[in-house]
Amino acid sequence: MIKASCPICETKLSGRTTADLPYLPFCSRRCKTIDLGRWLGEAYHLPAEDQDDPSENETTEVP
Ligand SMILES: [Zn+2]
């Protein structure tokens, strides 16, 4: 018996084998996609923050 809860919507999951829960640890394909989207969103966000520091240095050098 497998018991888990979806990290996205917190739905309780249970099944006899992983075959019963194809989207583990998520309850559905939808929640798996949401998690992937969050992950990709963070990945895009980090380089954008890194670019802020060099641009600040450039503006201080201009005057
Ligand atoms: Zn879910």
N, CA, C, O and the ligand as a Tripos MOL2 file, in Angstrom:
@<TRIPOS>MOLECULE
protein
  253   251    64     0     0
PROTEIN
NO_CHARGES

@<TRIPOS>ATOM
      1 N           0.8540   -1.2110    0.0000 N.3       1 MET1
      2 CA          0.0000    0.0000    0.0000 C.3       1 MET1
      3 C           0.8800    1.2480    0.0000 C.2       1 MET1
      4 O           1.7760    1.4030    0.8290 O.2       1 MET1
      5 N           0.6010    2.1120   -0.9350 N.am      2 ILE2
      6 CA          1.3440    3.3650   -1.0220 C.3       2 ILE2
      7 C           0.4240    4.5080   -0.5980 C.2       2 ILE2
      8 O          -0.7080    4.6290   -1.0640 O.2       2 ILE2
      9 N           0.9440    5.3350    0.2950 N.am      3 LYS3
     10 CA          0.1740    6.5130    0.6920 C.3       3 LYS3
     11 C           1.0390    7.7450    0.5120 C.2       3 LYS3
     12 O           2.2100    7.7530    0.8920 O.2       3 LYS3
     13 N           0.4640    8.7790   -0.0650 N.am      4 ALA4
     14 CA          1.1920   10.0200   -0.2860 C.3       4 ALA4
     15 C           0.1830   11.1560   -0.3730 C.2       4 ALA4
     16 O          -1.0240   10.9300   -0.4590 O.2       4 ALA4
     17 N           0.6980   12.3720   -0.3480 N.am      5 SER5
     18 CA         -0.1830   13.5120   -0.5760 C.3       5 SER5
     19 C           0.4460   14.4080   -1.6280 C.2       5 SER5
     20 O           1.6550   14.6440   -1.6250 O.2       5 SER5
     21 N          -0.3810   14.8950   -2.5150 N.am      6 CYS6
     22 CA          0.1020   15.7160   -3.6190 C.3       6 CYS6
     23 C           0.7140   17.0080   -3.0720 C.2       6 CYS6
     24 O           0.0430   17.7190   -2.3250 O.2       6 CYS6
     25 N           1.9520   17.3330   -3.4150 N.am      7 PRO7
     26 CA          2.5820   18.5540   -2.9140 C.3       7 PRO7
     27 C           1.9590   19.8240   -3.4880 C.2       7 PRO7
     28 O           2.1810   20.9100   -2.9530 O.2       7 PRO7
     29 N           1.2000   19.7100   -4.5440 N.am      8 ILE8
     30 CA          0.5940   20.8950   -5.1670 C.3       8 ILE8
     31 C          -0.7650   21.2060   -4.5440 C.2       8 ILE8
     32 O          -0.9780   22.3090   -4.0410 O.2       8 ILE8
     33 N          -1.6880   20.2380   -4.5750 N.am      9 CYS9
     34 CA         -3.0420   20.4900   -4.0880 C.3       9 CYS9
     35 C          -3.3490   19.7380   -2.7950 C.2       9 CYS9
     36 O          -4.4550   19.8440   -2.2650 O.2       9 CYS9
     37 N          -2.3720   18.9730   -2.2810 N.am     10 GLU10
     38 CA         -2.4790   18.2660   -1.0050 C.3      10 GLU10
     39 C          -3.5860   17.2070   -0.9910 C.2      10 GLU10
     40 O          -4.0810   16.8410    0.0750 O.2      10 GLU10
     41 N          -3.9710   16.7180   -2.1640 N.am     11 THR11
     42 CA         -4.9100   15.6070   -2.2410 C.3      11 THR11
     43 C          -4.2380   14.3460   -1.7140 C.2      11 THR11
     44 O          -3.0870   14.0590   -2.0420 O.2      11 THR11
     45 N          -4.9750   13.5960   -0.8920 N.am     12 LYS12
     46 CA         -4.4250   12.3450   -0.3650 C.3      12 LYS12
     47 C          -4.4490   11.2800   -1.4620 C.2      12 LYS12
     48 O          -5.4630   11.0880   -2.1330 O.2      12 LYS12
     49 N          -3.3250   10.5950   -1.6340 N.am     13 LEU13
     50 CA         -3.2120    9.5650   -2.6530 C.3      13 LEU13
     51 C          -2.9880    8.2190   -1.9790 C.2      13 LEU13
     52 O          -2.2980    8.1350   -0.9630 O.2      13 LEU13
     53 N          -3.5670    7.1770   -2.5400 N.am     14 SER14
     54 CA         -3.2750    5.8350   -2.0540 C.3      14 SER14
     55 C          -3.4570    4.8320   -3.1800 C.2      14 SER14
     56 O          -4.3390    4.9760   -4.0260 O.2      14 SER14
     57 N          -2.6080    3.8120   -3.1740 N.am     15 GLY15
     58 CA         -2.6940    2.7850   -4.2020 C.3      15 GLY15
     59 C          -1.8990    1.5690   -3.7700 C.2      15 GLY15
     60 O          -1.0950    1.6370   -2.8400 O.2      15 GLY15
     61 N          -2.1260    0.4610   -4.4490 N.am     16 ARG16
     62 CA         -1.4030   -0.7540   -4.0810 C.3      16 ARG16
     63 C           0.0210   -0.7300   -4.6050 C.2      16 ARG16
     64 O           0.9480   -1.1610   -3.9190 O.2      16 ARG16
     65 N           0.1960   -0.2320   -5.8100 N.am     17 THR17
     66 CA          1.5320   -0.1540   -6.4080 C.3      17 THR17
     67 C           1.6940    1.2150   -7.0750 C.2      17 THR17
     68 O           0.7380    1.9840   -7.1800 O.2      17 THR17
     69 N           2.9090    1.5010   -7.5210 N.am     18 THR18
     70 CA          3.1460    2.7620   -8.2180 C.3      18 THR18
     71 C           2.3800    2.8100   -9.5370 C.2      18 THR18
     72 O           2.1420    3.8910  -10.0760 O.2      18 THR18
     73 N           1.9940    1.6440  -10.0590 N.am     19 ALA19
     74 CA          1.2080    1.6060  -11.2930 C.3      19 ALA19
     75 C          -0.1590    2.2550  -11.0950 C.2      19 ALA19
     76 O          -0.7450    2.7830  -12.0410 O.2      19 ALA19
     77 N          -0.6690    2.2130   -9.8500 N.am     20 ASP20
     78 CA         -1.9400    2.8620   -9.5630 C.3      20 ASP20
     79 C          -1.7930    4.3810   -9.4650 C.2      20 ASP20
     80 O          -2.7710    5.1180   -9.5870 O.2      20 ASP20
     81 N          -0.5670    4.8350   -9.2430 N.am     21 LEU21
     82 CA         -0.3120    6.2680   -9.0700 C.3      21 LEU21
     83 C           0.7500    6.7110  -10.0730 C.2      21 LEU21
     84 O           1.8910    6.9720   -9.6900 O.2      21 LEU21
     85 N           0.3930    6.7960  -11.3320 N.am     22 PRO22
     86 CA          1.3770    7.0680  -12.3920 C.3      22 PRO22
     87 C           2.0240    8.4450  -12.2940 C.2      22 PRO22
     88 O           3.0760    8.6840  -12.8870 O.2      22 PRO22
     89 N           1.3970    9.3490  -11.5450 N.am     23 TYR23
     90 CA          1.9310   10.7150  -11.4810 C.3      23 TYR23
     91 C           2.5980   11.0210  -10.1470 C.2      23 TYR23
     92 O           2.8560   12.1830   -9.8320 O.2      23 TYR23
     93 N           2.8800    9.9730   -9.3520 N.am     24 LEU24
     94 CA          3.5520   10.1960   -8.0770 C.3      24 LEU24
     95 C           4.7380   11.1500   -8.2130 C.2      24 LEU24
     96 O           5.4500   11.0810   -9.2140 O.2      24 LEU24
     97 N           4.9780   12.0360   -7.2450 N.am     25 PRO25
     98 CA          4.1820   12.2280   -6.0200 C.3      25 PRO25
     99 C           2.9650   13.1230   -6.2260 C.2      25 PRO25
    100 O           2.3540   13.5860   -5.2620 O.2      25 PRO25
    101 N           2.6200   13.3620   -7.4770 N.am     26 PHE26
    102 CA          1.4880   14.2480   -7.7500 C.3      26 PHE26
    103 C           0.2230   13.4320   -7.9730 C.2      26 PHE26
    104 O           0.2970   12.2430   -8.2840 O.2      26 PHE26
    105 N          -0.9480   14.0700   -7.8150 N.am     27 CYS27
    106 CA         -2.2150   13.3520   -7.9360 C.3      27 CYS27
    107 C          -2.6210   13.2100   -9.3920 C.2      27 CYS27
    108 O          -3.3820   12.3080   -9.7430 O.2      27 CYS27
    109 N          -2.1190   14.0910  -10.2340 N.am     28 SER28
    110 CA         -2.5790   14.0920  -11.6120 C.3      28 SER28
    111 C          -1.5210   14.7250  -12.5140 C.2      28 SER28
    112 O          -0.5570   15.3350  -12.0530 O.2      28 SER28
    113 N          -1.7370   14.5570  -13.8020 N.am     29 ARG29
    114 CA         -0.8330   15.1810  -14.7680 C.3      29 ARG29
    115 C          -0.8540   16.7080  -14.6150 C.2      29 ARG29
    116 O           0.1630   17.3760  -14.8050 O.2      29 ARG29
    117 N          -2.0140   17.2380  -14.2740 N.am     30 ARG30
    118 CA         -2.1560   18.6810  -14.1280 C.3      30 ARG30
    119 C          -1.2170   19.2130  -13.0410 C.2      30 ARG30
    120 O          -0.5190   20.2050  -13.2530 O.2      30 ARG30
    121 N          -1.2020   18.5510  -11.8740 N.am     31 CYS31
    122 CA         -0.3580   19.0070  -10.7790 C.3      31 CYS31
    123 C           1.1150   18.8040  -11.1210 C.2      31 CYS31
    124 O           1.9560   19.6070  -10.7160 O.2      31 CYS31
    125 N           1.4340   17.7640  -11.8470 N.am     32 LYS32
    126 CA          2.8130   17.5460  -12.2680 C.3      32 LYS32
    127 C           3.2680   18.6880  -13.1740 C.2      32 LYS32
    128 O           4.3960   19.1680  -13.0650 O.2      32 LYS32
    129 N           2.3790   19.1170  -14.0680 N.am     33 THR33
    130 CA          2.6840   20.2240  -14.9730 C.3      33 THR33
    131 C           2.8430   21.5300  -14.2100 C.2      33 THR33
    132 O           3.7160   22.3390  -14.5260 O.2      33 THR33
    133 N           1.9940   21.7350  -13.1990 N.am     34 ILE34
    134 CA          2.0890   22.9490  -12.3770 C.3      34 ILE34
    135 C           3.4460   23.0040  -11.6830 C.2      34 ILE34
    136 O           4.0900   24.0520  -11.6450 O.2      34 ILE34
    137 N           3.8790   21.8570  -11.1290 N.am     35 ASP35
    138 CA          5.1610   21.8130  -10.4310 C.3      35 ASP35
    139 C           6.3050   22.0960  -11.3930 C.2      35 ASP35
    140 O           7.2370   22.8270  -11.0570 O.2      35 ASP35
    141 N           6.2390   21.5220  -12.5830 N.am     36 LEU36
    142 CA          7.2760   21.7470  -13.5940 C.3      36 LEU36
    143 C           7.3260   23.2240  -13.9800 C.2      36 LEU36
    144 O           8.4000   23.7970  -14.1630 O.2      36 LEU36
    145 N           6.1420   23.8280  -14.0990 N.am     37 GLY37
    146 CA          6.0650   25.2410  -14.4470 C.3      37 GLY37
    147 C           6.7000   26.1150  -13.3700 C.2      37 GLY37
    148 O           7.3950   27.0830  -13.6780 O.2      37 GLY37
    149 N           6.4580   25.7690  -12.1100 N.am     38 ARG38
    150 CA          7.0670   26.5250  -10.9990 C.3      38 ARG38
    151 C           8.5750   26.4190  -11.0560 C.2      38 ARG38
    152 O           9.2960   27.4000  -10.8730 O.2      38 ARG38
    153 N           9.0430   25.1830  -11.3180 N.am     39 TRP39
    154 CA         10.4810   24.9270  -11.3410 C.3      39 TRP39
    155 C          11.1440   25.7270  -12.4580 C.2      39 TRP39
    156 O          12.1860   26.3520  -12.2640 O.2      39 TRP39
    157 N          10.5100   25.6910  -13.6390 N.am     40 LEU40
    158 CA         11.0570   26.4340  -14.7740 C.3      40 LEU40
    159 C          10.9860   27.9360  -14.5140 C.2      40 LEU40
    160 O          11.8810   28.6810  -14.9140 O.2      40 LEU40
    161 N           9.9250   28.3780  -13.8470 N.am     41 GLY41
    162 CA          9.7780   29.7900  -13.5320 C.3      41 GLY41
    163 C          10.9100   30.2710  -12.6410 C.2      41 GLY41
    164 O          11.4300   31.3690  -12.8390 O.2      41 GLY41
    165 N          11.3010   29.4590  -11.6550 N.am     42 GLU42
    166 CA         12.4230   29.8090  -10.7790 C.3      42 GLU42
    167 C          13.7270   29.8210  -11.5600 C.2      42 GLU42
    168 O          14.5810   30.6800  -11.3390 O.2      42 GLU42
    169 N          13.8820   28.8650  -12.4740 N.am     43 ALA43
    170 CA         15.1140   28.7700  -13.2640 C.3      43 ALA43
    171 C          15.2810   30.0080  -14.1270 C.2      43 ALA43
    172 O          16.3940   30.5060  -14.3000 O.2      43 ALA43
    173 N          14.1720   30.5060  -14.6710 N.am     44 TYR44
    174 CA         14.2540   31.7260  -15.4800 C.3      44 TYR44
    175 C          14.4760   32.9440  -14.6000 C.2      44 TYR44
    176 O          15.0880   33.9240  -15.0240 O.2      44 TYR44
    177 N          13.9710   32.8770  -13.3640 N.am     45 HIS45
    178 CA         14.0140   34.0360  -12.4810 C.3      45 HIS45
    179 C          15.4380   34.3060  -11.9870 C.2      45 HIS45
    180 O          15.8480   35.4610  -11.8750 O.2      45 HIS45
    181 N          16.1920   33.2360  -11.6920 N.am     46 LEU46
    182 CA         17.5220   33.4100  -11.1100 C.3      46 LEU46
    183 C          18.4890   34.1740  -12.0130 C.2      46 LEU46
    184 O          19.1390   35.1040  -11.5360 O.2      46 LEU46
    185 N          18.6150   33.8190  -13.3120 N.am     47 PRO47
    186 CA         19.5260   34.5800  -14.1800 C.3      47 PRO47
    187 C          19.1020   36.0370  -14.3040 C.2      47 PRO47
    188 O          19.9490   36.9200  -14.4350 O.2      47 PRO47
    189 N          17.7990   36.2950  -14.2630 N.am     48 ALA48
    190 CA         17.3070   37.6650  -14.3800 C.3      48 ALA48
    191 C          17.7870   38.5000  -13.1950 C.2      48 ALA48
    192 O          18.1150   39.6750  -13.3550 O.2      48 ALA48
    193 N          17.8290   37.8880  -11.9940 N.am     49 GLU49
    194 CA         18.3080   38.6140  -10.8190 C.3      49 GLU49
    195 C          19.8080   38.8630  -10.9090 C.2      49 GLU49
    196 O          20.2990   39.9040  -10.4730 O.2      49 GLU49
    197 N          20.5410   37.8920  -11.4830 N.am     50 ASP50
    198 CA         21.9850   38.0510  -11.6270 C.3      50 ASP50
    199 C          22.3270   39.2260  -12.5340 C.2      50 ASP50
    200 O          23.3390   39.9010  -12.3450 O.2      50 ASP50
    201 N          21.4620   39.4600  -13.5250 N.am     51 GLN51
    202 CA         21.7420   40.5330  -14.4780 C.3      51 GLN51
    203 C          21.5600   41.9140  -13.8440 C.2      51 GLN51
    204 O          22.0590   42.9070  -14.3740 O.2      51 GLN51
    205 N          20.8560   41.9850  -12.7200 N.am     52 ASP52
    206 CA         20.6370   43.2740  -12.0840 C.3      52 ASP52
    207 C          21.9410   43.8560  -11.5240 C.2      52 ASP52
    208 O          22.1680   45.0620  -11.6160 O.2      52 ASP52
    209 N          22.7910   43.0150  -10.9490 N.am     53 ASP53
    210 CA         24.0150   43.5110  -10.3200 C.3      53 ASP53
    211 C          24.9950   44.1580  -11.3070 C.2      53 ASP53
    212 O          25.4680   45.2640  -11.0460 O.2      53 ASP53
    213 N          25.3160   43.4980  -12.4400 N.am     54 PRO54
    214 CA         26.2320   44.1170  -13.4020 C.3      54 PRO54
    215 C          25.6880   45.4350  -13.9500 C.2      54 PRO54
    216 O          26.4480   46.3780  -14.1680 O.2      54 PRO54
    217 N          24.3670   45.5010  -14.1730 N.am     55 SER55
    218 CA         23.7790   46.7350  -14.7340 C.3      55 SER55
    219 C          23.8870   47.8780  -13.7140 C.2      55 SER55
    220 O          24.0350   49.0400  -14.0940 O.2      55 SER55
    221 N          23.8140   47.5440  -12.4220 N.am     56 GLU56
    222 CA         23.9770   48.5800  -11.3990 C.3      56 GLU56
    223 C          25.4140   49.1200  -11.4010 C.2      56 GLU56
    224 O          25.6460   50.3180  -11.2400 O.2      56 GLU56
    225 N          26.3570   48.2100  -11.5860 N.am     57 ASN57
    226 CA         27.7590   48.6260  -11.6410 C.3      57 ASN57
    227 C          28.0260   49.5270  -12.8360 C.2      57 ASN57
    228 O          28.8040   50.4770  -12.7540 O.2      57 ASN57
    229 N          27.3530   49.2050  -13.9760 N.am     58 GLU58
    230 CA         27.5560   50.0030  -15.1840 C.3      58 GLU58
    231 C          27.0560   51.4180  -14.9680 C.2      58 GLU58
    232 O          27.7050   52.3780  -15.3840 O.2      58 GLU58
    233 N          25.8870   51.5580  -14.3090 N.am     59 THR59
    234 CA         25.3120   52.8840  -14.1240 C.3      59 THR59
    235 C          26.1790   53.7320  -13.1920 C.2      59 THR59
    236 O          26.2430   54.9510  -13.3450 O.2      59 THR59
    237 N          26.8500   53.0860  -12.2200 N.am     60 THR60
    238 CA         27.7050   53.8570  -11.3120 C.3      60 THR60
    239 C          28.9770   54.3270  -12.0170 C.2      60 THR60
    240 O          29.5760   55.3300  -11.6300 O.2      60 THR60
    241 N          29.3930   53.5750  -13.0800 N.am     61 GLU61
    242 CA         30.6030   53.9530  -13.7870 C.3      61 GLU61
    243 C          30.3620   55.0790  -14.8070 C.2      61 GLU61
    244 O          31.2910   55.8020  -15.1690 O.2      61 GLU61
    245 N          29.0980   55.2220  -15.2680 N.am     62 VAL62
    246 CA         28.7850   56.2050  -16.3140 C.3      62 VAL62
    247 C          29.0590   57.6540  -15.8890 C.2      62 VAL62
    248 O          29.6790   58.3920  -16.6550 O.2      62 VAL62
    249 N          28.6290   58.0800  -14.7200 N.am     63 PRO63
    250 CA         28.9120   59.4830  -14.3630 C.3      63 PRO63
    251 C          30.3330   59.6380  -13.8190 C.2      63 PRO63
    252 O          30.7430   60.7450  -13.4690 O.2      63 PRO63
    253 ZN         -2.6200   17.5040   -6.9690 Zn       64 ZN64
@<TRIPOS>BOND
     1     1     2 1
     2     2     3 1
     3     3     4 2
     4     3     5 am
     5     5     6 1
     6     6     7 1
     7     7     8 2
     8     7     9 am
     9     9    10 1
    10    10    11 1
    11    11    12 2
    12    11    13 am
    13    13    14 1
    14    14    15 1
    15    15    16 2
    16    15    17 am
    17    17    18 1
    18    18    19 1
    19    19    20 2
    20    19    21 am
    21    21    22 1
    22    22    23 1
    23    23    24 2
    24    23    25 am
    25    25    26 1
    26    26    27 1
    27    27    28 2
    28    27    29 am
    29    29    30 1
    30    30    31 1
    31    31    32 2
    32    31    33 am
    33    33    34 1
    34    34    35 1
    35    35    36 2
    36    35    37 am
    37    37    38 1
    38    38    39 1
    39    39    40 2
    40    39    41 am
    41    41    42 1
    42    42    43 1
    43    43    44 2
    44    43    45 am
    45    45    46 1
    46    46    47 1
    47    47    48 2
    48    47    49 am
    49    49    50 1
    50    50    51 1
    51    51    52 2
    52    51    53 am
    53    53    54 1
    54    54    55 1
    55    55    56 2
    56    55    57 am
    57    57    58 1
    58    58    59 1
    59    59    60 2
    60    59    61 am
    61    61    62 1
    62    62    63 1
    63    63    64 2
    64    63    65 am
    65    65    66 1
    66    66    67 1
    67    67    68 2
    68    67    69 am
    69    69    70 1
    70    70    71 1
    71    71    72 2
    72    71    73 am
    73    73    74 1
    74    74    75 1
    75    75    76 2
    76    75    77 am
    77    77    78 1
    78    78    79 1
    79    79    80 2
    80    79    81 am
    81    81    82 1
    82    82    83 1
    83    83    84 2
    84    83    85 am
    85    85    86 1
    86    86    87 1
    87    87    88 2
    88    87    89 am
    89    89    90 1
    90    90    91 1
    91    91    92 2
    92    91    93 am
    93    93    94 1
    94    94    95 1
    95    95    96 2
    96    95    97 am
    97    97    98 1
    98    98    99 1
    99    99   100 2
   100    99   101 am
   101   101   102 1
   102   102   103 1
   103   103   104 2
   104   103   105 am
   105   105   106 1
   106   106   107 1
   107   107   108 2
   108   107   109 am
   109   109   110 1
   110   110   111 1
   111   111   112 2
   112   111   113 am
   113   113   114 1
   114   114   115 1
   115   115   116 2
   116   115   117 am
   117   117   118 1
   118   118   119 1
   119   119   120 2
   120   119   121 am
   121   121   122 1
   122   122   123 1
   123   123   124 2
   124   123   125 am
   125   125   126 1
   126   126   127 1
   127   127   128 2
   128   127   129 am
   129   129   130 1
   130   130   131 1
   131   131   132 2
   132   131   133 am
   133   133   134 1
   134   134   135 1
   135   135   136 2
   136   135   137 am
   137   137   138 1
   138   138   139 1
   139   139   140 2
   140   139   141 am
   141   141   142 1
   142   142   143 1
   143   143   144 2
   144   143   145 am
   145   145   146 1
   146   146   147 1
   147   147   148 2
   148   147   149 am
   149   149   150 1
   150   150   151 1
   151   151   152 2
   152   151   153 am
   153   153   154 1
   154   154   155 1
   155   155   156 2
   156   155   157 am
   157   157   158 1
   158   158   159 1
   159   159   160 2
   160   159   161 am
   161   161   162 1
   162   162   163 1
   163   163   164 2
   164   163   165 am
   165   165   166 1
   166   166   167 1
   167   167   168 2
   168   167   169 am
   169   169   170 1
   170   170   171 1
   171   171   172 2
   172   171   173 am
   173   173   174 1
   174   174   175 1
   175   175   176 2
   176   175   177 am
   177   177   178 1
   178   178   179 1
   179   179   180 2
   180   179   181 am
   181   181   182 1
   182   182   183 1
   183   183   184 2
   184   183   185 am
   185   185   186 1
   186   186   187 1
   187   187   188 2
   188   187   189 am
   189   189   190 1
   190   190   191 1
   191   191   192 2
   192   191   193 am
   193   193   194 1
   194   194   195 1
   195   195   196 2
   196   195   197 am
   197   197   198 1
   198   198   199 1
   199   199   200 2
   200   199   201 am
   201   201   202 1
   202   202   203 1
   203   203   204 2
   204   203   205 am
   205   205   206 1
   206   206   207 1
   207   207   208 2
   208   207   209 am
   209   209   210 1
   210   210   211 1
   211   211   212 2
   212   211   213 am
   213   213   214 1
   214   214   215 1
   215   215   216 2
   216   215   217 am
   217   217   218 1
   218   218   219 1
   219   219   220 2
   220   219   221 am
   221   221   222 1
   222   222   223 1
   223   223   224 2
   224   223   225 am
   225   225   226 1
   226   226   227 1
   227   227   228 2
   228   227   229 am
   229   229   230 1
   230   230   231 1
   231   231   232 2
   232   231   233 am
   233   233   234 1
   234   234   235 1
   235   235   236 2
   236   235   237 am
   237   237   238 1
   238   238   239 1
   239   239   240 2
   240   239   241 am
   241   241   242 1
   242   242   243 1
   243   243   244 2
   244   243   245 am
   245   245   246 1
   246   246   247 1
   247   247   248 2
   248   247   249 am
   249   249   250 1
   250   250   251 1
   251   251   252 2
@<TRIPOS>SUBSTRUCTURE
     1 MET1         2 RESIDUE 1 A MET
     2 ILE2         6 RESIDUE 1 A ILE
     3 LYS3        10 RESIDUE 1 A LYS
     4 ALA4        14 RESIDUE 1 A ALA
     5 SER5        18 RESIDUE 1 A SER
     6 CYS6        22 RESIDUE 1 A CYS
     7 PRO7        26 RESIDUE 1 A PRO
     8 ILE8        30 RESIDUE 1 A ILE
     9 CYS9        34 RESIDUE 1 A CYS
    10 GLU10       38 RESIDUE 1 A GLU
    11 THR11       42 RESIDUE 1 A THR
    12 LYS12       46 RESIDUE 1 A LYS
    13 LEU13       50 RESIDUE 1 A LEU
    14 SER14       54 RESIDUE 1 A SER
    15 GLY15       58 RESIDUE 1 A GLY
    16 ARG16       62 RESIDUE 1 A ARG
    17 THR17       66 RESIDUE 1 A THR
    18 THR18       70 RESIDUE 1 A THR
    19 ALA19       74 RESIDUE 1 A ALA
    20 ASP20       78 RESIDUE 1 A ASP
    21 LEU21       82 RESIDUE 1 A LEU
    22 PRO22       86 RESIDUE 1 A PRO
    23 TYR23       90 RESIDUE 1 A TYR
    24 LEU24       94 RESIDUE 1 A LEU
    25 PRO25       98 RESIDUE 1 A PRO
    26 PHE26      102 RESIDUE 1 A PHE
    27 CYS27      106 RESIDUE 1 A CYS
    28 SER28      110 RESIDUE 1 A SER
    29 ARG29      114 RESIDUE 1 A ARG
    30 ARG30      118 RESIDUE 1 A ARG
    31 CYS31      122 RESIDUE 1 A CYS
    32 LYS32      126 RESIDUE 1 A LYS
    33 THR33      130 RESIDUE 1 A THR
    34 ILE34      134 RESIDUE 1 A ILE
    35 ASP35      138 RESIDUE 1 A ASP
    36 LEU36      142 RESIDUE 1 A LEU
    37 GLY37      146 RESIDUE 1 A GLY
    38 ARG38      150 RESIDUE 1 A ARG
    39 TRP39      154 RESIDUE 1 A TRP
    40 LEU40      158 RESIDUE 1 A LEU
    41 GLY41      162 RESIDUE 1 A GLY
    42 GLU42      166 RESIDUE 1 A GLU
    43 ALA43      170 RESIDUE 1 A ALA
    44 TYR44      174 RESIDUE 1 A TYR
    45 HIS45      178 RESIDUE 1 A HIS
    46 LEU46      182 RESIDUE 1 A LEU
    47 PRO47      186 RESIDUE 1 A PRO
    48 ALA48      190 RESIDUE 1 A ALA
    49 GLU49      194 RESIDUE 1 A GLU
    50 ASP50      198 RESIDUE 1 A ASP
    51 GLN51      202 RESIDUE 1 A GLN
    52 ASP52      206 RESIDUE 1 A ASP
    53 ASP53      210 RESIDUE 1 A ASP
    54 PRO54      214 RESIDUE 1 A PRO
    55 SER55      218 RESIDUE 1 A SER
    56 GLU56      222 RESIDUE 1 A GLU
    57 ASN57      226 RESIDUE 1 A ASN
    58 GLU58      230 RESIDUE 1 A GLU
    59 THR59      234 RESIDUE 1 A THR
    60 THR60      238 RESIDUE 1 A THR
    61 GLU61      242 RESIDUE 1 A GLU
    62 VAL62      246 RESIDUE 1 A VAL
    63 PRO63      250 RESIDUE 1 A PRO
    64 ZN64       253 GROUP 0 **** ****
